[in-house]
Amino acid sequence: MKDLLAEIVKAIVDKPDEVKVNVLESDSTQIFELEVGDGDLGKVIGKSGRNVSAIRTLLSAATAKAGGKRAILEIIE
């Protein structure tokens, strides 16, 4: 899931080398912490939050299909 998230975000941003994804796991959830370069935060969030909403939907669907834990995406500034 970490690689999937990184590839999706790298396709959107201007500085794909600065994309970092960290995963924190608990008993029932996985928290994906996403860091992007300067100026790329707006591209990840998108107009009215559409891009980040779509990314969260894809992430939730992928983890549900794998029968895994609940996925949460946090964007770190």
VMD Tcl script that builds the backbone (N, CA, C; Angstrom):
set m [mol new atoms 231]
animate dup $m
set s [atomselect $m all]
$s set {name element resname resid chain x y z} {
  {N N MET 1 A 0.816 -1.192 0.000}
  {CA C MET 1 A 0.000 0.000 0.000}
  {C C MET 1 A 0.862 1.260 0.000}
  {N N LYS 2 A 1.982 1.173 0.700}
  {CA C LYS 2 A 2.882 2.317 0.767}
  {C C LYS 2 A 3.386 2.679 -0.626}
  {N N ASP 3 A 3.763 1.675 -1.411}
  {CA C ASP 3 A 4.263 1.917 -2.764}
  {C C ASP 3 A 3.167 2.455 -3.676}
  {N N LEU 4 A 1.950 1.934 -3.533}
  {CA C LEU 4 A 0.819 2.417 -4.325}
  {C C LEU 4 A 0.574 3.895 -4.057}
  {N N LEU 5 A 0.539 4.263 -2.801}
  {CA C LEU 5 A 0.314 5.659 -2.422}
  {C C LEU 5 A 1.427 6.554 -2.959}
  {N N ALA 6 A 2.667 6.120 -2.832}
  {CA C ALA 6 A 3.801 6.917 -3.303}
  {C C ALA 6 A 3.734 7.118 -4.819}
  {N N GLU 7 A 3.397 6.092 -5.567}
  {CA C GLU 7 A 3.327 6.211 -7.025}
  {C C GLU 7 A 2.198 7.139 -7.467}
  {N N ILE 8 A 1.066 7.070 -6.805}
  {CA C ILE 8 A -0.057 7.954 -7.140}
  {C C ILE 8 A 0.327 9.413 -6.911}
  {N N VAL 9 A 0.930 9.689 -5.764}
  {CA C VAL 9 A 1.284 11.067 -5.425}
  {C C VAL 9 A 2.414 11.569 -6.318}
  {N N LYS 10 A 3.391 10.726 -6.637}
  {CA C LYS 10 A 4.498 11.143 -7.497}
  {C C LYS 10 A 4.016 11.544 -8.887}
  {N N ALA 11 A 2.926 10.949 -9.342}
  {CA C ALA 11 A 2.376 11.296 -10.653}
  {C C ALA 11 A 1.708 12.673 -10.653}
  {N N ILE 12 A 1.322 13.159 -9.484}
  {CA C ILE 12 A 0.607 14.434 -9.375}
  {C C ILE 12 A 1.554 15.613 -9.180}
  {N N VAL 13 A 2.596 15.445 -8.379}
  {CA C VAL 13 A 3.421 16.570 -7.924}
  {C C VAL 13 A 4.502 16.953 -8.934}
  {N N ASP 14 A 5.091 18.147 -8.727}
  {CA C ASP 14 A 6.180 18.623 -9.572}
  {C C ASP 14 A 7.532 18.075 -9.128}
  {N N LYS 15 A 7.677 17.776 -7.844}
  {CA C LYS 15 A 8.944 17.285 -7.293}
  {C C LYS 15 A 8.760 15.871 -6.737}
  {N N PRO 16 A 8.735 14.856 -7.609}
  {CA C PRO 16 A 8.468 13.494 -7.138}
  {C C PRO 16 A 9.568 12.924 -6.241}
  {N N ASP 17 A 10.773 13.486 -6.302}
  {CA C ASP 17 A 11.859 12.991 -5.470}
  {C C ASP 17 A 11.664 13.337 -3.992}
  {N N GLU 18 A 10.835 14.323 -3.707}
  {CA C GLU 18 A 10.632 14.773 -2.330}
  {C C GLU 18 A 9.422 14.125 -1.655}
  {N N VAL 19 A 8.781 13.180 -2.317}
  {CA C VAL 19 A 7.621 12.496 -1.737}
  {C C VAL 19 A 8.106 11.414 -0.769}
  {N N LYS 20 A 7.596 11.460 0.453}
  {CA C LYS 20 A 7.960 10.470 1.470}
  {C C LYS 20 A 6.682 9.940 2.114}
  {N N VAL 21 A 6.618 8.622 2.291}
  {CA C VAL 21 A 5.466 7.999 2.923}
  {C C VAL 21 A 5.960 7.160 4.093}
  {N N ASN 22 A 5.431 7.436 5.280}
  {CA C ASN 22 A 5.735 6.641 6.470}
  {C C ASN 22 A 4.458 5.948 6.916}
  {N N VAL 23 A 4.597 4.732 7.447}
  {CA C VAL 23 A 3.431 3.972 7.879}
  {C C VAL 23 A 3.539 3.698 9.370}
  {N N LEU 24 A 2.491 4.051 10.095}
  {CA C LEU 24 A 2.376 3.736 11.517}
  {C C LEU 24 A 1.236 2.743 11.665}
  {N N GLU 25 A 1.478 1.654 12.374}
  {CA C GLU 25 A 0.455 0.617 12.509}
  {C C GLU 25 A 0.045 0.433 13.964}
  {N N SER 26 A -1.256 0.217 14.146}
  {CA C SER 26 A -1.788 -0.161 15.446}
  {C C SER 26 A -2.572 -1.456 15.246}
  {N N ASP 27 A -3.355 -1.843 16.227}
  {CA C ASP 27 A -4.086 -3.105 16.136}
  {C C ASP 27 A -5.102 -3.123 15.004}
  {N N SER 28 A -5.809 -2.014 14.801}
  {CA C SER 28 A -6.885 -2.017 13.810}
  {C C SER 28 A -6.723 -0.998 12.695}
  {N N THR 29 A -5.677 -0.177 12.739}
  {CA C THR 29 A -5.521 0.857 11.711}
  {C C THR 29 A -4.085 0.944 11.196}
  {N N GLN 30 A -3.964 1.472 10.010}
  {CA C GLN 30 A -2.682 1.859 9.432}
  {C C GLN 30 A -2.772 3.339 9.118}
  {N N ILE 31 A -1.828 4.108 9.629}
  {CA C ILE 31 A -1.799 5.540 9.357}
  {C C ILE 31 A -0.661 5.803 8.378}
  {N N PHE 32 A -1.005 6.343 7.216}
  {CA C PHE 32 A -0.027 6.680 6.196}
  {C C PHE 32 A 0.255 8.170 6.300}
  {N N GLU 33 A 1.490 8.517 6.646}
  {CA C GLU 33 A 1.888 9.921 6.744}
  {C C GLU 33 A 2.589 10.307 5.449}
  {N N LEU 34 A 2.050 11.301 4.768}
  {CA C LEU 34 A 2.549 11.727 3.465}
  {C C LEU 34 A 3.221 13.083 3.588}
  {N N GLU 35 A 4.468 13.161 3.107}
  {CA C GLU 35 A 5.193 14.427 3.070}
  {C C GLU 35 A 5.529 14.730 1.619}
  {N N VAL 36 A 5.290 15.975 1.203}
  {CA C VAL 36 A 5.604 16.403 -0.165}
  {C C VAL 36 A 6.480 17.644 -0.113}
  {N N GLY 37 A 7.079 18.002 -1.247}
  {CA C GLY 37 A 7.956 19.166 -1.332}
  {C C GLY 37 A 7.191 20.474 -1.272}
  {N N ASP 38 A 7.943 21.560 -1.209}
  {CA C ASP 38 A 7.348 22.896 -1.162}
  {C C ASP 38 A 6.555 23.172 -2.437}
  {N N GLY 39 A 5.362 23.683 -2.282}
  {CA C GLY 39 A 4.530 24.040 -3.419}
  {C C GLY 39 A 3.690 22.892 -3.963}
  {N N ASP 40 A 3.915 21.686 -3.500}
  {CA C ASP 40 A 3.173 20.531 -4.003}
  {C C ASP 40 A 1.967 20.162 -3.146}
  {N N LEU 41 A 1.848 20.772 -1.996}
  {CA C LEU 41 A 0.734 20.443 -1.100}
  {C C LEU 41 A -0.609 20.753 -1.750}
  {N N GLY 42 A -0.706 21.862 -2.435}
  {CA C GLY 42 A -1.944 22.244 -3.104}
  {C C GLY 42 A -2.329 21.279 -4.214}
  {N N LYS 43 A -1.344 20.733 -4.897}
  {CA C LYS 43 A -1.632 19.776 -5.971}
  {C C LYS 43 A -2.155 18.467 -5.406}
  {N N VAL 44 A -1.636 18.062 -4.252}
  {CA C VAL 44 A -2.099 16.819 -3.634}
  {C C VAL 44 A -3.514 16.986 -3.104}
  {N N ILE 45 A -3.794 18.128 -2.500}
  {CA C ILE 45 A -5.133 18.367 -1.956}
  {C C ILE 45 A -6.132 18.591 -3.092}
  {N N GLY 46 A -5.764 19.378 -4.078}
  {CA C GLY 46 A -6.638 19.614 -5.225}
  {C C GLY 46 A -7.716 20.634 -4.933}
  {N N LYS 47 A -8.485 20.944 -5.957}
  {CA C LYS 47 A -9.554 21.933 -5.828}
  {C C LYS 47 A -10.665 21.360 -4.960}
  {N N SER 48 A -10.986 22.054 -3.903}
  {CA C SER 48 A -12.011 21.644 -2.925}
  {C C SER 48 A -11.714 20.280 -2.313}
  {N N GLY 49 A -10.432 19.872 -2.308}
  {CA C GLY 49 A -10.054 18.608 -1.681}
  {C C GLY 49 A -10.386 17.376 -2.502}
  {N N ARG 50 A -10.615 17.546 -3.786}
  {CA C ARG 50 A -11.014 16.411 -4.630}
  {C C ARG 50 A -9.903 15.389 -4.795}
  {N N ASN 51 A -8.661 15.850 -5.004}
  {CA C ASN 51 A -7.565 14.900 -5.206}
  {C C ASN 51 A -7.320 14.058 -3.968}
  {N N VAL 52 A -7.244 14.696 -2.816}
  {CA C VAL 52 A -6.964 13.950 -1.594}
  {C C VAL 52 A -8.134 13.023 -1.242}
  {N N SER 53 A -9.329 13.435 -1.562}
  {CA C SER 53 A -10.494 12.574 -1.333}
  {C C SER 53 A -10.426 11.329 -2.208}
  {N N ALA 54 A -10.036 11.505 -3.460}
  {CA C ALA 54 A -9.910 10.363 -4.367}
  {C C ALA 54 A -8.786 9.431 -3.926}
  {N N ILE 55 A -7.675 9.999 -3.478}
  {CA C ILE 55 A -6.561 9.175 -3.001}
  {C C ILE 55 A -6.983 8.382 -1.770}
  {N N ARG 56 A -7.701 9.017 -0.855}
  {CA C ARG 56 A -8.185 8.307 0.344}
  {C C ARG 56 A -9.144 7.180 -0.022}
  {N N THR 57 A -9.994 7.405 -1.019}
  {CA C THR 57 A -10.924 6.370 -1.471}
  {C C THR 57 A -10.175 5.179 -2.044}
  {N N LEU 58 A -9.185 5.443 -2.894}
  {CA C LEU 58 A -8.378 4.359 -3.463}
  {C C LEU 58 A -7.631 3.584 -2.386}
  {N N LEU 59 A -7.077 4.303 -1.427}
  {CA C LEU 59 A -6.342 3.662 -0.344}
  {C C LEU 59 A -7.256 2.791 0.505}
  {N N SER 60 A -8.438 3.282 0.815}
  {CA C SER 60 A -9.402 2.505 1.605}
  {C C SER 60 A -9.868 1.271 0.848}
  {N N ALA 61 A -10.114 1.419 -0.450}
  {CA C ALA 61 A -10.559 0.286 -1.253}
  {C C ALA 61 A -9.464 -0.774 -1.368}
  {N N ALA 62 A -8.233 -0.345 -1.527}
  {CA C ALA 62 A -7.125 -1.294 -1.654}
  {C C ALA 62 A -6.893 -2.061 -0.354}
  {N N THR 63 A -6.999 -1.388 0.780}
  {CA C THR 63 A -6.804 -2.085 2.056}
  {C C THR 63 A -7.995 -2.983 2.377}
  {N N ALA 64 A -9.190 -2.580 1.984}
  {CA C ALA 64 A -10.371 -3.413 2.227}
  {C C ALA 64 A -10.307 -4.684 1.382}
  {N N LYS 65 A -9.853 -4.550 0.155}
  {CA C LYS 65 A -9.745 -5.716 -0.723}
  {C C LYS 65 A -8.721 -6.706 -0.178}
  {N N ALA 66 A -7.657 -6.187 0.402}
  {CA C ALA 66 A -6.625 -7.054 0.976}
  {C C ALA 66 A -7.074 -7.659 2.307}
  {N N GLY 67 A -8.217 -7.220 2.802}
  {CA C GLY 67 A -8.725 -7.724 4.074}
  {C C GLY 67 A -7.933 -7.224 5.263}
  {N N GLY 68 A -7.304 -6.085 5.065}
  {CA C GLY 68 A -6.424 -5.561 6.098}
  {C C GLY 68 A -7.107 -4.605 7.052}
  {N N LYS 69 A -6.273 -3.777 7.632}
  {CA C LYS 69 A -6.720 -2.817 8.631}
  {C C LYS 69 A -7.299 -1.576 7.957}
  {N N ARG 70 A -7.952 -0.749 8.728}
  {CA C ARG 70 A -8.496 0.511 8.242}
  {C C ARG 70 A -7.342 1.456 7.930}
  {N N ALA 71 A -7.401 2.124 6.793}
  {CA C ALA 71 A -6.320 3.016 6.355}
  {C C ALA 71 A -6.717 4.478 6.575}
  {N N ILE 72 A -5.771 5.247 7.103}
  {CA C ILE 72 A -5.962 6.686 7.326}
  {C C ILE 72 A -4.799 7.405 6.661}
  {N N LEU 73 A -5.106 8.436 5.878}
  {CA C LEU 73 A -4.071 9.238 5.216}
  {C C LEU 73 A -3.956 10.569 5.907}
  {N N GLU 74 A -2.735 10.899 6.363}
  {CA C GLU 74 A -2.457 12.196 6.951}
  {C C GLU 74 A -1.395 12.884 6.112}
  {N N ILE 75 A -1.625 14.141 5.797}
  {CA C ILE 75 A -0.662 14.913 5.025}
  {C C ILE 75 A 0.111 15.800 5.987}
  {N N ILE 76 A 1.425 15.610 6.009}
  {CA C ILE 76 A 2.305 16.360 6.896}
  {C C ILE 76 A 2.877 17.552 6.130}
  {N N GLU 77 A 2.804 18.743 6.733}
  {CA C GLU 77 A 3.360 19.941 6.075}
  {C C GLU 77 A 4.811 20.089 6.380}
}
mol reanalyze $m
mol bondsrecalc $m
mol representation Tube
mol addrep $m
